[in-house]
C-alpha cells in the first residue's frame, strides 16, 4: 500500500531511483531524527547514519526517536533501531563515530548518491562540504536557529558551496572584560564556567574558547593578575571539603578581589563601581531558606537564595571530587570535575556564582534555565522548525534524483514577514572560494618510496607542466617553496601525508591560474620496475579564473516608477561574468580566504493552489517562483 502511494505521488521512475539509492545522513539530532524518518518513509533504499554524540535528557523534547531509557546511548545506533520499525525492509547502517575520522575517506563518500547534512557545528559542516566536493557527490546542507531554518543544495562546479560565503565565528570575550569589568550576564556566566569552576575542581581554562587572550596591554596585565589569583585559588582547593571552605572561597572571590578592583578608580569614571558582598548578611538571609531552591529553574533567585545554592552546590561538588580521588588508581591522572549543562551540580554552582558576581557589578541576574542556555551555548531548538526543514531537505533531494538541479532552491524558514517559507535560486560558485575553486586531481604514490621530490618532478613538472615558482601546502603548513627545500628528499608519509590526504599546489608565477588540490592515493601493491613512485591518476585541465566585471562595465540599476507588490522596487540583475576562458594545464597563484559577503535574497511570493495531475488526482502545489517564468513548483504528497 505504501509503495503504491509513493508511485502515485512521485511517479514510477523516481520511486525506483529512490529505492535503488544509497544515501548518507550526517547527524542524528533534531533535524537528523526528522530527516531519517522522512527518508525511510519516502522509500530511500539504503541509508547510512553517522553521529558521534550520545543521547542527553535535554534532547528528548525535540529528538522524537529517543526515549528516557535511551539516555547515554549512541544517537546513531538508537535512531537506526527505532527507524527500522517504520519500514522493516529499509536497509539502515549506523556508525557511532566522528565523520572527520580517516576511515570515512573520499572513496567512501563516492559510494553515495546524495549526502544529507544535519550537523550543529561549523568544523564538521566544512569537512563534509569539502569531502562531497572532492567526491563530486550532491550535498543537501541544512540548519535551524530557533524559528529560522535553511536548506541549500551544493553541487561541485554548479552551485556555491558552504564555504563560498564567510561564516560567523563563535563569540569570544576579552579576559579583561570577564575578569575585571563585566557588563552583561554572559560575562559573569563565562567567568563562573570557564574560570572559577575549573580553578576549584578541574584544570585551569585560561585558554577556554570564550576567553579572548589577545595580547593587548589591558589583556596582558589582566592575564598576569589572573595567574596570581589562580595561585591563590589553588591554595584554597586544599580547604575544599571542610566546613569553612565556602566562607574562604566567598571571602576571596566576592570580597577581597572586588576591593582590589574598586581601587582601580580610572575604571569606574563612566560606570558604577562594584560593591563587595557581605558574607554575614547573606548567611543570615539564607538561614531559613528551604533546600529545594535549586529546583526552581524558571525563577530568578534572590541574593540570599543564590548564596544558599552556592554553598550547597559547593558541598556537593566537593563530596563528588573527594570520592573520585579516593577511588583513583596510582597510575591515573588526578580526577577533575567539568561543566556540563545537564549536570545539576555544576549548573547550580555556575548559576549561583554568576548571579552573585552579577549583583556585585550591578548586572541583571538570570534564572537557572537562562544560565543553562547561555553557558551551554544553546540556541533554543523548535521541533516544528526541525520537522519543516527536514521535509524541505527531502523535497530538494527529489529534484537532485531527477537530474533537475536547475530547479533546486535555497529555501528559508522565517518567523517574521508575511511568508513562513521563502526561496531563491542557487548562486553559482564563488570564483575566489578557497574550498570549491581549486581543480581536484588524484595522485597515486608508492608509500614506501615516494618523496616530495618525486611528486614535484614526476607529477607537477613532467605531467602538469608547472615551472619553478610553485609552493605546496599541507593543512595549515607550507611544506615546499623555492626558498624552502629541506623536505624534498623526505618520503611523503614521513611528512604526515597519508592515504587520501589533501595537499594544495600554488603557482606564484601565474596569478590567473586556479589552485590545484591533489588527493594522495596510496597504492596497495609495491611499484614495479617500470612504474614511477608518483603518477597522476587522470590528466586534468586547470582553467583561468573567471574575469570579474569592472565597476564601469556593470549595468546601471534603475528604480521603477511604481514599487513592486511587496513594497520594495526590484532592480535588474547584472549579467554573470563569462567563464568561457581558455584552459591550460598547470598553474595558479596562492589565494587567501574569501571576503565576499553573502548576497541578499529577494523574498519570492509564496502562492498555493490545488490542481489535478494527468490522472485527475489532486496535489498541493507551493509555487516558490510565482513571479518567475521558469516555474519551480514544490509538489507535496497528497
C-alpha positions as CSV (number, residue, x, y, z in Angstrom):
1,X,0.0,0.0,0.0
2,X,2.8,2.4,0.9
3,X,4.7,1.7,-2.3
4,X,1.5,2.2,-4.3
5,X,1.0,5.7,-2.7
6,X,4.7,6.6,-3.4
7,X,4.3,5.7,-7.0
8,X,1.2,7.8,-7.4
9,X,2.9,10.7,-5.7
10,X,6.4,10.6,-7.1
11,X,6.0,8.5,-10.3
12,X,7.3,5.1,-11.1
13,X,10.8,6.2,-12.3
14,X,11.6,8.4,-9.3
15,X,10.2,5.8,-6.9
16,X,12.6,3.2,-8.4
17,X,15.5,5.6,-8.3
18,X,14.9,6.2,-4.6
19,X,14.6,2.5,-3.8
20,X,17.9,1.8,-5.5
21,X,19.7,4.8,-3.9
22,X,22.4,4.8,-1.3
23,X,22.4,8.0,0.8
24,X,24.3,9.3,3.8
25,X,22.8,11.2,6.8
26,X,25.4,13.0,8.9
27,X,23.9,13.8,12.3
28,X,21.1,12.2,14.2
29,X,20.0,15.2,16.3
30,X,17.0,17.5,16.0
31,X,16.9,17.7,12.2
32,X,18.5,14.2,11.8
33,X,15.7,12.4,13.6
34,X,13.1,14.0,11.4
35,X,15.1,13.5,8.3
36,X,15.7,9.9,8.9
37,X,12.0,9.3,9.4
38,X,11.3,11.1,6.1
39,X,13.9,9.2,4.2
40,X,12.7,5.8,5.4
41,X,9.0,6.6,4.7
42,X,9.7,8.2,1.3
43,X,11.3,4.9,0.1
44,X,15.0,5.6,0.1
45,X,16.7,2.2,-0.2
46,X,19.9,2.3,1.7
47,X,20.5,4.9,4.4
48,X,23.8,5.2,6.4
49,X,23.6,7.3,9.6
50,X,26.6,8.6,11.5
51,X,26.7,10.6,14.7
52,X,29.4,10.9,17.4
53,X,27.1,12.0,20.2
54,X,25.1,10.2,22.9
55,X,21.6,11.0,24.0
56,X,21.1,13.5,26.8
57,X,18.0,14.3,28.8
58,X,17.8,17.7,27.1
59,X,17.5,16.1,23.7
60,X,14.2,14.4,24.4
61,X,11.9,17.3,23.9
62,X,12.7,17.6,20.1
63,X,14.5,14.4,19.0
64,X,11.4,12.3,18.9
65,X,13.2,8.9,18.1
66,X,14.6,8.9,21.6
67,X,13.1,8.0,24.9
68,X,14.2,8.2,28.6
69,X,15.6,4.7,28.5
70,X,18.0,5.7,25.7
71,X,19.9,8.3,27.7
72,X,23.7,7.9,27.4
73,X,23.3,5.5,24.4
74,X,24.5,6.3,20.9
75,X,22.2,8.6,18.9
76,X,23.1,6.8,15.6
77,X,22.5,3.3,16.8
78,X,19.3,4.1,18.6
79,X,18.0,6.1,15.6
80,X,18.6,3.1,13.4
81,X,16.9,0.7,15.8
82,X,13.8,2.9,16.1
83,X,13.5,4.0,12.4
84,X,13.8,0.3,11.3
85,X,10.3,-0.2,12.8
86,X,8.8,2.4,10.4
87,X,9.8,0.2,7.4
88,X,11.2,-3.3,8.0
89,X,12.6,-3.7,4.5
90,X,14.7,-0.5,4.7
91,X,18.4,-1.1,4.7
92,X,19.9,1.0,7.5
93,X,23.6,1.2,8.6
94,X,24.6,3.2,11.7
95,X,28.1,4.4,12.9
96,X,28.8,5.8,16.4
97,X,31.8,7.7,15.1
98,X,33.1,11.1,14.0
99,X,32.5,11.9,10.3
100,X,36.0,13.5,10.3
101,X,37.7,10.1,11.1
102,X,40.1,8.9,8.5
103,X,38.0,5.8,7.7
104,X,35.4,8.0,6.1
105,X,37.5,8.9,3.2
106,X,36.8,10.3,-0.3
107,X,36.2,6.8,-1.7
108,X,33.6,6.1,0.9
109,X,31.8,9.4,0.1
110,X,31.9,8.5,-3.6
111,X,29.7,5.4,-2.8
112,X,26.7,7.6,-2.1
113,X,24.2,9.2,-4.4
114,X,23.4,12.1,-2.1
115,X,24.7,13.3,1.3
116,X,22.4,15.0,3.9
117,X,24.0,17.3,6.5
118,X,22.1,17.6,9.8
119,X,25.0,18.9,11.9
120,X,25.3,21.5,14.6
121,X,28.9,22.8,14.3
122,X,30.9,24.6,11.6
123,X,34.0,22.5,11.6
124,X,32.1,19.2,10.7
125,X,30.0,21.1,8.1
126,X,33.1,22.4,6.4
127,X,34.6,18.9,6.4
128,X,31.6,17.2,4.8
129,X,31.3,20.1,2.3
130,X,35.0,19.5,1.2
131,X,34.6,15.7,1.0
132,X,31.4,16.0,-1.1
133,X,33.1,18.5,-3.4
134,X,36.1,16.2,-3.8
135,X,33.9,13.1,-4.3
136,X,31.6,15.1,-6.7
137,X,28.5,14.0,-4.7
138,X,25.5,16.3,-4.2
139,X,25.2,17.6,-0.7
140,X,21.9,18.8,0.9
141,X,23.0,21.2,3.7
142,X,20.5,22.3,6.4
143,X,20.4,24.0,9.7
144,X,18.0,25.7,12.1
145,X,18.2,28.5,14.7
146,X,15.1,28.8,16.8
147,X,12.2,29.6,14.4
148,X,14.5,30.1,11.4
149,X,15.8,27.4,9.1
150,X,17.7,27.0,5.8
151,X,18.2,24.3,3.2
152,X,20.9,24.5,0.5
153,X,21.8,22.2,-2.4
154,X,25.5,22.0,-3.1
155,X,27.0,20.5,-6.3
156,X,30.6,20.8,-7.4
157,X,31.2,23.4,-10.2
158,X,27.5,24.2,-10.4
159,X,26.4,25.9,-7.2
160,X,28.1,27.8,-4.4
161,X,29.4,25.6,-1.6
162,X,29.1,26.0,2.1
163,X,32.4,28.0,2.3
164,X,31.7,30.3,-0.7
165,X,30.3,32.9,1.8
166,X,32.1,33.7,5.1
167,X,30.6,32.2,8.3
168,X,30.2,33.9,11.7
169,X,32.9,32.8,14.2
170,X,31.9,31.8,17.7
171,X,31.6,34.7,20.1
172,X,34.6,35.2,22.5
173,X,35.2,37.8,25.3
174,X,38.4,39.6,26.3
175,X,39.9,38.3,29.5
176,X,40.0,41.8,30.9
177,X,36.2,42.2,30.5
178,X,35.5,38.8,32.0
179,X,37.8,39.3,35.0
180,X,37.5,43.0,35.8
181,X,34.6,44.8,34.2
182,X,31.7,42.5,33.3
183,X,28.7,44.5,31.9
184,X,26.4,41.7,30.7
185,X,25.1,38.5,32.3
186,X,27.0,36.4,29.8
187,X,30.3,37.9,31.1
188,X,29.5,36.6,34.6
189,X,28.4,33.2,33.4
190,X,31.6,32.7,31.4
191,X,33.6,33.8,34.5
192,X,31.9,31.2,36.6
193,X,32.0,28.4,34.0
194,X,35.5,28.9,32.5
195,X,37.4,30.4,35.4
196,X,36.1,29.7,38.9
197,X,34.7,26.2,38.4
198,X,37.9,24.9,36.7
199,X,40.2,26.6,39.2
200,X,38.4,24.9,42.1
201,X,37.5,21.5,40.7
202,X,39.3,21.0,37.4
203,X,42.2,22.2,35.2
204,X,42.7,25.9,34.7
205,X,40.9,27.0,31.5
206,X,42.8,30.2,30.7
207,X,42.6,29.1,27.1
208,X,38.8,28.4,27.1
209,X,37.2,29.3,23.8
210,X,35.1,32.0,25.4
211,X,38.2,33.9,26.6
212,X,40.0,36.1,24.1
213,X,43.7,36.1,25.0
214,X,44.7,38.8,22.5
215,X,47.9,40.3,23.7
216,X,46.9,44.0,24.0
217,X,48.1,46.0,27.0
218,X,44.9,45.7,29.1
219,X,44.6,42.0,28.5
220,X,48.3,41.3,29.2
221,X,48.0,43.0,32.6
222,X,44.8,41.2,33.4
223,X,46.3,37.8,32.4
224,X,49.2,38.5,34.8
225,X,46.7,39.2,37.6
226,X,44.7,36.2,36.6
227,X,47.8,34.0,37.1
228,X,48.4,35.5,40.5
229,X,44.8,34.9,41.6
230,X,44.9,31.4,40.2
231,X,47.7,30.5,42.6
232,X,45.6,31.8,45.5
233,X,42.6,29.7,44.3
234,X,44.8,26.6,44.1
235,X,45.7,27.2,47.7
236,X,42.0,27.4,48.5
237,X,41.5,24.0,46.8
238,X,43.2,22.5,49.8
239,X,40.3,23.6,52.0
240,X,37.6,22.1,49.8
241,X,35.7,19.5,51.7
242,X,36.0,21.3,55.1
243,X,33.2,23.2,56.8
244,X,34.9,26.6,56.3
245,X,35.6,26.1,52.6
246,X,32.6,28.1,51.3
247,X,33.5,31.0,53.6
248,X,37.1,31.2,52.4
249,X,36.2,31.0,48.7
250,X,33.4,33.6,49.2
251,X,35.8,35.9,51.0
252,X,38.3,35.8,48.2
253,X,36.2,36.0,45.0
254,X,33.3,38.1,46.3
255,X,35.0,40.4,48.7
256,X,38.8,40.7,48.5
257,X,39.1,40.5,44.7
258,X,36.3,43.1,44.4
259,X,38.0,45.5,46.8
260,X,41.1,45.3,44.6
261,X,39.1,46.2,41.6
262,X,37.5,49.1,43.5
263,X,40.9,50.6,43.9
264,X,41.3,51.0,40.2
265,X,39.5,54.4,40.2
266,X,40.1,55.0,36.4
267,X,37.9,52.0,35.5
268,X,34.8,53.4,37.2
269,X,34.7,57.0,35.9
270,X,32.0,56.1,33.4
271,X,30.1,53.4,35.3
272,X,29.1,52.4,38.8
273,X,31.9,50.8,40.8
274,X,31.4,47.2,42.0
275,X,30.3,46.5,45.6
276,X,31.7,43.5,47.6
277,X,29.2,41.2,49.2
278,X,28.7,40.8,52.9
279,X,29.1,37.1,54.0
280,X,27.4,37.5,57.4
281,X,24.3,39.2,55.9
282,X,23.8,36.6,53.2
283,X,24.4,33.9,55.7
284,X,21.6,35.3,57.9
285,X,19.2,35.7,54.8
286,X,19.7,32.1,53.7
287,X,19.4,30.5,57.2
288,X,15.7,29.8,56.9
289,X,15.5,29.0,53.2
290,X,14.3,25.6,52.0
291,X,16.8,23.2,50.4
292,X,14.6,22.9,47.2
293,X,15.5,26.4,45.9
294,X,17.7,25.0,43.1
295,X,14.8,23.0,41.6
296,X,13.0,26.3,40.8
297,X,14.8,26.8,37.5
298,X,12.4,29.3,35.9
299,X,12.7,31.7,38.8
300,X,15.4,34.4,39.2
301,X,16.7,33.7,42.7
302,X,17.3,36.4,45.3
303,X,20.8,37.1,46.6
304,X,20.1,35.0,49.7
305,X,18.8,32.2,47.6
306,X,21.9,32.4,45.3
307,X,24.1,32.3,48.3
308,X,22.3,29.2,49.6
309,X,22.7,27.4,46.3
310,X,26.3,28.4,46.1
311,X,27.0,26.9,49.5
312,X,25.0,23.7,48.8
313,X,26.4,23.1,45.3
314,X,30.0,23.7,46.5
315,X,29.5,21.0,49.2
316,X,28.0,18.6,46.6
317,X,30.9,19.1,44.2
318,X,33.4,18.8,47.0
319,X,31.9,15.4,48.0
320,X,32.0,14.1,44.4
321,X,35.6,15.1,43.9
322,X,36.7,13.5,47.2
323,X,35.0,10.2,46.2
324,X,36.7,10.3,42.8
325,X,40.1,10.9,44.4
326,X,39.6,8.0,46.9
327,X,38.8,5.6,44.0
328,X,41.6,6.9,41.8
329,X,44.4,4.4,40.9
330,X,48.0,5.5,41.4
331,X,48.8,5.4,37.6
332,X,45.8,7.5,36.6
333,X,45.6,11.3,36.2
334,X,44.1,13.3,39.0
335,X,40.3,13.3,38.7
336,X,38.6,16.6,37.8
337,X,35.1,17.9,37.5
338,X,34.0,19.8,34.4
339,X,30.9,21.8,33.4
340,X,28.1,20.0,31.7
341,X,24.8,21.8,31.1
342,X,22.9,18.6,32.0
343,X,24.9,18.1,35.3
344,X,22.8,19.6,38.1
345,X,25.7,20.2,40.5
346,X,27.9,22.1,38.1
347,X,24.9,24.0,36.6
348,X,23.8,25.1,40.1
349,X,27.3,26.2,41.0
350,X,27.7,28.3,37.8
351,X,24.2,29.8,38.2
352,X,24.7,30.8,41.8
353,X,28.2,32.2,41.5
354,X,27.4,34.0,38.2
355,X,24.5,35.7,39.8
356,X,26.4,36.7,43.0
357,X,29.1,38.3,40.7
358,X,26.4,40.0,38.6
359,X,25.0,41.6,41.7
360,X,28.4,42.9,42.6
361,X,28.7,44.7,39.2
362,X,25.1,45.8,39.1
363,X,24.3,43.4,36.2
364,X,20.9,41.7,35.6
365,X,20.6,38.3,37.4
366,X,19.4,35.3,35.4
367,X,17.3,32.2,36.1
368,X,18.9,28.7,36.1
369,X,17.0,28.0,32.9
370,X,18.5,31.0,31.2
371,X,22.0,30.2,32.5
372,X,21.8,26.7,31.1
373,X,21.1,28.0,27.7
374,X,23.8,30.7,27.8
375,X,26.5,28.6,29.4
376,X,25.8,25.6,27.2
377,X,25.8,27.9,24.1
378,X,22.3,26.7,23.4
379,X,20.1,28.3,20.8
380,X,16.5,27.1,21.6
381,X,15.5,24.4,19.2
382,X,12.0,24.3,17.9
383,X,10.7,20.8,17.0
384,X,8.4,22.2,14.3
385,X,11.2,24.1,12.6
386,X,13.3,20.9,12.6
387,X,10.4,18.9,11.0
388,X,9.8,21.6,8.3
389,X,13.5,21.8,7.5
390,X,13.8,18.0,7.2
391,X,10.8,17.9,4.9
392,X,12.3,20.6,2.6
393,X,15.6,18.6,2.5
394,X,13.7,15.6,1.0
395,X,11.8,17.8,-1.4
396,X,15.0,19.3,-2.7
397,X,16.7,15.9,-2.9
398,X,13.9,14.7,-5.2
399,X,14.9,17.3,-7.8
400,X,18.5,16.1,-7.5
401,X,17.4,12.5,-8.2
402,X,15.5,13.7,-11.2
403,X,18.7,15.4,-12.5
404,X,16.9,18.7,-12.3
405,X,19.5,20.7,-10.4
406,X,18.4,24.0,-12.1
407,X,15.1,23.8,-10.2
408,X,16.6,23.3,-6.8
409,X,16.4,26.3,-4.4
410,X,18.0,27.9,-1.4
411,X,15.0,27.6,1.0
412,X,14.5,29.7,4.1
413,X,12.1,29.4,7.1
414,X,11.4,32.7,8.7
415,X,9.1,33.6,11.5
416,X,8.9,37.2,10.6
417,X,7.2,38.6,7.5
418,X,4.1,37.5,5.6
419,X,5.5,34.2,4.4
420,X,6.9,31.3,6.5
421,X,8.8,29.8,3.6
422,X,10.9,31.9,1.2
423,X,13.3,30.7,-1.5
424,X,15.8,31.9,-4.0
425,X,17.7,30.4,-6.9
426,X,21.1,28.9,-6.0
427,X,24.1,31.1,-6.6
428,X,27.0,30.0,-8.9
429,X,30.3,29.1,-7.2
430,X,32.4,31.9,-5.8
431,X,35.5,32.0,-8.1
432,X,37.6,33.1,-5.1
433,X,36.4,30.3,-2.7
434,X,39.4,28.5,-1.3
435,X,37.5,25.3,-1.0
436,X,35.5,24.7,-4.2
437,X,37.5,26.8,-6.7
438,X,40.6,24.6,-6.8
439,X,40.8,21.9,-9.5
440,X,41.0,18.4,-7.9
441,X,43.3,15.7,-9.2
442,X,44.4,12.3,-7.7
443,X,47.9,11.2,-7.5
444,X,48.9,7.5,-6.9
445,X,52.0,7.0,-4.9
446,X,54.1,4.2,-3.6
447,X,54.1,5.0,0.1
448,X,57.4,3.2,0.7
449,X,59.3,5.1,-1.9
450,X,57.6,8.3,-3.0
451,X,59.2,11.5,-1.8
452,X,58.2,15.1,-2.1
453,X,60.7,15.5,-4.9
454,X,59.1,12.6,-6.8
455,X,55.7,14.5,-6.5
456,X,57.2,17.8,-7.8
457,X,59.3,16.4,-10.6
458,X,57.3,13.5,-11.9
459,X,53.8,14.9,-11.5
460,X,53.7,18.7,-11.2
461,X,56.5,19.4,-13.7
462,X,56.6,16.5,-16.1
463,X,52.9,15.7,-16.3
464,X,51.2,19.1,-15.5
465,X,53.9,21.5,-16.8
466,X,54.4,23.6,-13.6
467,X,57.5,25.8,-13.5
468,X,59.9,26.5,-10.7
469,X,57.8,29.1,-8.9
470,X,55.5,26.9,-7.0
471,X,54.7,26.3,-3.4
472,X,52.9,23.4,-1.7
473,X,50.7,23.5,1.4
474,X,49.6,20.6,3.6
475,X,47.0,21.5,6.1
476,X,47.9,24.9,7.6
477,X,51.7,24.5,6.8
478,X,53.8,25.1,3.8
479,X,56.0,22.1,3.0
480,X,57.7,23.4,-0.1
481,X,58.5,26.7,-1.8
482,X,61.6,27.8,-3.9
483,X,63.3,29.1,-0.7
484,X,62.3,26.1,1.5
485,X,63.6,22.8,0.1
486,X,64.5,21.0,3.3
487,X,61.8,18.3,2.9
488,X,62.5,17.4,-0.8
489,X,64.1,14.1,0.0
490,X,61.7,13.0,2.7
491,X,59.0,10.4,2.0
492,X,55.5,11.9,1.8
493,X,54.4,9.5,4.5
494,X,57.2,10.8,6.8
495,X,55.8,14.3,6.3
496,X,52.4,13.2,7.7
497,X,50.8,12.8,4.2
498,X,48.8,9.6,4.3
499,X,46.3,7.9,2.1
500,X,43.6,10.3,0.9
501,X,45.4,13.4,2.4
502,X,44.9,16.7,0.6
503,X,47.7,18.9,-0.5
504,X,47.4,22.2,-2.4
505,X,49.7,23.5,-5.1
506,X,50.1,27.2,-5.8
507,X,51.8,28.7,-8.8
508,X,53.2,32.1,-7.7
509,X,54.3,32.9,-11.2
510,X,50.9,32.6,-12.8
511,X,48.3,34.5,-10.7
512,X,45.5,34.0,-13.2
513,X,45.5,30.2,-12.8
514,X,43.3,28.3,-10.4
515,X,44.8,26.4,-7.5
516,X,45.4,22.7,-7.8
517,X,44.3,20.3,-5.0
518,X,45.9,16.8,-5.0
519,X,44.3,13.8,-3.3
520,X,47.0,11.3,-2.4
521,X,46.1,7.7,-3.1
522,X,48.4,5.0,-1.7
523,X,49.0,2.0,-3.9
524,X,48.0,-1.3,-2.4
525,X,50.8,-3.1,-4.2
526,X,54.5,-2.2,-4.5
527,X,55.6,-0.3,-7.7
528,X,57.1,-2.4,-10.5
529,X,60.4,-1.5,-12.0
530,X,58.8,0.4,-14.8
531,X,56.3,2.4,-12.7
532,X,57.1,5.8,-11.2
533,X,56.8,6.4,-7.4
534,X,54.2,9.1,-8.1
535,X,51.9,9.3,-11.0
536,X,48.8,11.3,-12.0
537,X,45.7,9.1,-12.0
538,X,43.9,11.2,-14.6
539,X,45.0,14.2,-16.6
540,X,43.2,17.4,-15.6
541,X,42.9,20.9,-17.1
542,X,43.3,23.9,-15.0
543,X,41.2,26.9,-16.3
544,X,41.8,30.6,-15.9
545,X,39.9,32.3,-13.1
546,X,36.7,34.0,-14.3
547,X,37.2,37.6,-15.0
548,X,35.4,40.0,-12.7
549,X,33.4,42.8,-14.3
550,X,34.7,46.2,-13.5
551,X,32.5,48.8,-11.9
552,X,32.3,50.8,-15.2
553,X,31.1,47.7,-17.0
554,X,28.3,46.8,-14.5
555,X,24.8,47.7,-15.8
556,X,23.1,50.6,-14.2
557,X,20.3,49.7,-11.7
558,X,17.2,51.7,-12.5
559,X,14.4,52.2,-10.0
560,X,10.9,51.6,-11.4
561,X,8.4,54.4,-11.1
562,X,6.0,52.3,-9.1
563,X,7.1,50.0,-6.3
564,X,6.5,46.2,-6.7
565,X,3.7,44.4,-4.9
566,X,5.8,43.7,-1.8
567,X,6.6,47.3,-1.3
568,X,10.3,47.3,-2.5
569,X,11.5,48.2,-6.0
570,X,13.3,45.3,-7.7
571,X,16.4,46.2,-9.6
572,X,17.6,44.4,-12.8
573,X,20.1,41.7,-12.1
574,X,23.6,42.2,-13.7
575,X,24.8,39.5,-16.0
576,X,27.1,36.8,-14.6
577,X,30.7,37.1,-15.7
578,X,31.7,34.8,-18.5
579,X,33.6,31.6,-17.7
580,X,34.4,30.6,-21.2
581,X,38.1,31.4,-20.9
582,X,40.7,29.2,-22.4
583,X,42.0,26.3,-20.3
584,X,45.6,25.2,-20.0
585,X,47.4,22.7,-17.8
586,X,49.2,23.5,-14.7
587,X,49.3,26.7,-12.6
588,X,47.8,29.1,-10.2
589,X,48.6,31.7,-7.6
590,X,48.0,31.2,-3.9
591,X,44.7,32.6,-2.6
592,X,43.7,33.7,0.9
593,X,40.3,33.3,2.4
594,X,37.3,34.7,0.7
595,X,36.0,38.1,1.9
596,X,32.9,38.1,-0.3
597,X,29.8,38.9,1.6
598,X,26.7,36.7,1.2
599,X,24.3,38.2,-1.4
600,X,20.9,39.4,-0.2
601,X,18.0,37.3,-1.3
602,X,14.8,38.9,-2.5
603,X,11.8,37.1,-1.0
604,X,9.6,35.4,-3.5
605,X,5.9,35.3,-3.3
606,X,4.6,32.0,-2.0
607,X,1.4,31.1,-3.7
608,X,-0.7,28.0,-3.1
609,X,-3.1,26.2,-5.3
610,X,-4.8,22.8,-5.8
611,X,-4.6,21.4,-9.2
612,X,-5.3,18.0,-10.8
613,X,-2.5,16.0,-12.3
614,X,-2.7,14.0,-15.5
615,X,-4.6,11.2,-13.7
616,X,-7.1,13.5,-12.2
617,X,-5.5,13.2,-8.7
618,X,-5.3,16.4,-6.8
619,X,-1.9,17.5,-5.4
620,X,-1.0,20.6,-3.4
621,X,1.5,22.9,-5.1
622,X,3.6,25.5,-3.3
623,X,4.9,27.7,-6.1
624,X,8.1,29.3,-4.8
625,X,8.6,31.2,-8.0
626,X,5.3,32.8,-8.6
627,X,7.0,35.8,-10.3
628,X,9.4,33.7,-12.3
629,X,8.9,32.5,-15.8
630,X,10.9,29.3,-15.1
631,X,8.4,27.8,-12.7
632,X,9.9,25.5,-10.0
633,X,6.8,24.3,-8.0
634,X,7.3,22.1,-5.0
635,X,5.0,19.2,-5.1
636,X,3.7,18.0,-1.7
637,X,2.4,14.4,-1.3
638,X,-1.4,14.3,-1.4
